[in-house]
């Protein structure tokens, strides 16, 4: 499989496996072998293997942001698994919680659900211009909505807001936006905080990690 870039900046195909291991109270409960270099596409298959062996899915799962995706969150929610799985920027969000939030990040733009539009930090309306479909390597289909500002010319904060020479365009998955709120309710719960503190010492419920075997 294709490995991460080496010191020469080249990704290389090498004989390797991505081994996913889940544990409960430091006892290995399941392992699966994959040809996916990225962990993000292995979670569903790993959990299905777990169910084949035990006849049920785990009640809860803790994992790092390498597994946080729309595809994985939807799978966990569908199977009624408590998801203590961080998403990208979760740690950064928590560090900035007590500070002023950066107004230019997509997640901080105001969304008007009735009119299906966003508003930029200057209050300019960003309208829907395109809806796209994309599939993951596992065949999961995501719907991406693209919104564009009407006129960024002359905006005094344009340089801080975006680097494009045209009007700013943002890409949004509304399903992921809602799933992140669902996951956040677990992550910020008392149990979620406890799990995240214990994860570095691998004393958690069904924590997944990987290593390469050559």
N, C-alpha and C positions, 0 to 999 in steps of 0.2 A: 504494500500500500504506500501511498505517497506520504512521506514524513515531513515534518516541519523544516523550514529552511535551515541549511547549515551555515557555517561561518562565511561561506562564499556567497550567501544569498540565494542559493538554489535549492528548491525542493526536489528530493530524490525518491524514486521508487525503491523500496527495500523490503526484504522478507521480514515481515513483522506482524504481530497481532495486538489488538487492543483488548485487553482482558478486563472485564467489568466484574467486580466483586461486591456483594452486599453482605452486611453483617448485622447482627442483633446482639447487643451487649457483648461486643467483641468476639462473637462466635460467627464464623463464616456460614451463611445460610444458602448462598447460591453464587455461581460464577458463570459467565458466558464469554465466548470469544468472538471478536468482530474484526472485519477488515476496514471499518471506519476509523480514519485517523482522529476525527473529532468525536468527543464523547456525546455530543448533543443528539446524535442520531441513533444512539444505542439503548436509550432508556426503555422504550416501548418493548423491544425484543427481549431485553433482560427481565422485565417484569412479567411478560408472558411466559418465559421459561420458569420463573418462580412459581407462577400459578399452575403450570403443568406438573410440577413436582409436589406441591403442597395442596392443590385444589382450591386455593383462594389467593387473592392479592393481599399484600401487607396493608395493615390498617393505616400506617403513616410512613412517610419517607422523607429523609433529610439528605440534601445534596447541595453542592455549591453551584455557582452561577454558570458553570460549564454545561449544566443540564437545563437551564432556564430558557424555554422556548414556547411559542404558541402551541406547537404540536404536542409537546410533553405536558404542558399545563392542561390542555383539553383532554388528553388521555387520562391524567390523574383525576380530573374532575368527573369525567364520565364513569370511572371505576370507583368513585367515592373514596379516594385515597387522600388523606390529609397531606397537603403538599408544603413541606418546609424547604422549599427550593428557591434560592435567591435568583433574581434576574440581574442582568447587567445594570450597573449604576445604583444597585440597591445600597451598597455600602457608602457610596458617595452621597446618596440622598440622605442617609442617616447622619452623616458628618455635617451636612449643610442644614440639618433640620432647625437648629437654633440660630442659623444665620439667614441673611437675605437670600432667597432662592434665585438662581440665575434666570432672568426673564426670557432668554432667547432659546432655551432648550425646548424641543418639540413638546415634551411632556408638561411643560409649564404654560403653554399657550392655551388660551380660553377656547373651549369648544361649545358652540351653540347647537345642541342636538336637534331642536325644532327646525332650524334653518339649514342644518347640516353644513356648517361653515366654521372656520377658525378665525381668531383675531390675533394679529401680530402685536408685539409690545407697544406699538404706537397707536393701536386701536383700529388698524386697517383690516378690512374684511378679506379673508382668504377663501376663495370659492373652489368647489370641487371641479376639477378639469378632466380627471381620468380615473377609471377603475381597472385594475390589472389583476390577473391571476398568476400565481407562481407555485411551483411544486418543489417539495424537498426531495432529497434522494430516496426517502421512504415512500414517496408518492402522496404525501400530505399536501393538500391544496390550501394556499393562503390567499386571501383577498386583500389587496393593497389599494388604498384610496389616496389620490394625489390632490393636494390643495395648493393654489397659487395666489400670492398677493397681487393686487391690481396695479400698483404703481410704487416701486421702491426708489424711483429717481428723486434725488434731492432729500431723501430721508436722513436726518442728522445722526441716526444710530445704525445706518446701514452696514458700516464696516464691522460693527460688533455683532450684528444680527446674522449676516451671511456674507460669503465671499463671491457669490455668483454675480456675473455681469448683467444678468436678467433679473426679473422679479423672483422673489424667493418661492421655492416649491418645497413642500413637506410631504413625506410619505407616512401614512398611518394604517395600521391594522386595528380596526375597531374591536375585533374579537380579542386580540392580544391586550388592548387597553383595558378591557373589562376583566380579562383573566388575571392581569397583574393586580387589580384591586382585590380579587378573590384570594390570590396567593399572599398578598400583603396582610390580609386579616389573620392568616396563620403565622406569618413571620413575626408580626408585632405582638402576638399573644404571649402570655406568660410561658406557655409550653414551647412556643417557637423560639423565644429568647434563650430558654434553657438549652434547647437542642443546638442552637447556633454556637453557644458557648462551649458545649461539649464536643462538637464536631472535630476541632483540631486534634483531640486526643483519641479520636475514633471510638468514643464511647457513646454511640447513638443508635437509633433504630434504622436499620437498612440504609446505611451510608454507602454510596457508590464511589469508587475511585478506579484508576486504571494504571497499568504499566505496560511497557513494551517487551516482548520476548523475541529475540533474534535467533 
